Amino acid sequence: MTSTELAVDATGLVKTFGTNRAVDGVDLAVRAGSIYGVLGPNGAGKTTTISMLATLLRPDGGSARIFGHDVQRDAGIVRQLIGVTGQYASVDDSLSAIENLVLFGRLLGLSGRDAKRIAKNLLDEFSLSDAATRPLKKFSGGMRRRLDLAASLIAQPPLIFLDEPTTGLDPRTRNQMWDTIRRLVANGSTVMLTTQYLDEADQLADRIAVIDTGRVVAEGTADQLKASVGASALQVTLTDAHDTDAAVQTMRDVLGFRGNPAFRGDQISVPMADADRVTDLLVELRSRGIHLAEMSVQKPTLDEVFLSITGHGAEPAADELEGAHA
Amino acid sequence: MSTASLDTASRGPASPGSPSDSVLGRPLTNSVSLADTVSHSLSMAKRGLLKIKRTPEQLIDVTVQPIIFTLMFTYIFGGAISGDIASYLPVIIPGILVQTVITTSVVTGVQLREDMDKGVFDRFRSLPIARIAPLAGALLADTVRYTIATTLTFVMGFIMGWRASGGIGSVVLAGLAVIVCAWAISWIFAFFGVIARTASSVQGISMIILFPLTFLSNAFVPVETMPDWLQGFVHVNPISHLVTAVRELANNGVVGADLVISLIGAAVIVAVFAPLTVRAYMRKA
């Protein structure tokens, strides 16, 4: 694959804030025309990585190219190829929705009339026409996100960065946002999004990079990633907590999982590649005399994915929090 | 978002998956032309004007201050300094005008700091626009504030009995000179705005510089009454030159050396602080 077929090609990106290496040698390769998910907990370095790729932050080390253009040397060209929708709505609170879009259109070199026309079309498309002239202060979180995304699409950039596009949205609005993202890619755009939700990465992304404390700890398709952590999670609560070690050993024997189980109170949670195996496990537990108080099979949470890959949970330590959202 | 047929569908990138070599029909370039820089700055200035229109309460300082200060200074110091109010007016109106408008330019730096903390500045930085545009636009929009302060000060003077012998044309010219100089000086405060961490610290630093600078000048009292060592400073103080320029223009209709010195000074400030501010702004990014 030559570099021009890659929308994003980053090698060894590093960004430090004081003593904190927020991004610590990240390599990424995003094929043009795909959706690429960057999955990780708060403070993993997702926003910092996106900011460097979008020319908002200068990398302290490594290099990155957008469609073959270096983000530092050719920043002006890169900015013409990307749209950025930030985690914190990057629209102007003091203006109305239409004024925002017209302003960005004018800044992108559109004539006043074209800027207005495209702004109106985008507002229609994102169901914001009724609120076009309303002050943004009265917008809901979902409306802001939609306007923010609309603003990123004015120039029809071939690459769109979405930083946690659905965090804080209700399920219905989240599904709408997913549809919009899929449509963008169907029309030929490349989308790189960050998310804290495994489900979201699974639903949308062609490939996923799992990022933790500034490093890529796993990379692959959703299926590859799930195979490594198990497609579902088995959660059991024992009648007698003294049986815990024996129960975990039984689960290792029958389910063949590696890594560590997660403990939440009395509950033991382990990844499981094949939900069908649970029958074998129950039989084995019975024969070993281990009694269950409760049992459920669920999709793995990000916490379990993280535990399985990194050996620690997704909750960041206080000093690992991202130093800046700039 | 619910609509099935999409405008973007037909506007999507022409060749999926390949790097575009043009965006919106324009070829990719790494630099921004001068014409585009001006156009970007004007767009940003329009944003500033819309903001002022949305929040007219931020104009309180430029409306109330000229009225109160002009009244206060004239009636408190008029008798003591010039013998009577009428003969103090030609002295104080240019002085208070320069002081008021220059002080107003501090707000530019403070508001820039507040503005830059908003998410929308992330978008401005990610757009292929001239880096100077968000700054230049904000500063340009603020000339509206200077114009309001200038007009009100002149009107107050007129109401109190000041008659500019230089004629209306000279008064307008004097007002323009003050606005241009205030705009130039606002680059200094914009620089503080970009490098400072909080808006209140911008206010603090700026007032510490501005308060002595406006009072250690010929704005309010005859320089001859000051001690010699202070006169030395007052004579080189750029504020004094601007005040003298406005007095000569408005009172006598004369374009003097002080006007030239003031405008050259303004140009030098912009030449130094505009690049400094833009560089600091870029580094912050």
Interface residues (C-beta under 8 A of the other chain):
Chain A: T4 E5 R31 A32 G33 A54 T55 L56 L57 R58 F67 G68 H69 D74 A75 G76 I77 R79 Q80 L81 I82 G83 V84 G86 Y88 A89 S90 V91 D92 D93 S94 L95 E99 L103 F104 R106 L107 L108 G109 L110 I118 N121 L122 D124 E125 F126 S127 P135 R146 A151 L153 A155 Q156 P157 P158 Q176 M177 D179 T180 R183 L184 N187 G188 S189 T190 A326
Chain B: M1 S2 T3 L6 D7 T8 A9 R11 G12 P13 A14 S15 P16 G17 S18 P19 S20 V23 L24 R26 L28 T29 N30 S31 V32 D36 S39 H40 S43 M44 K46 R47 L50 K51 R54 T55 K118 G119 V120 F121 D122 R123 F124 R125 S126 L127 P128 I129 A133 K284 A285
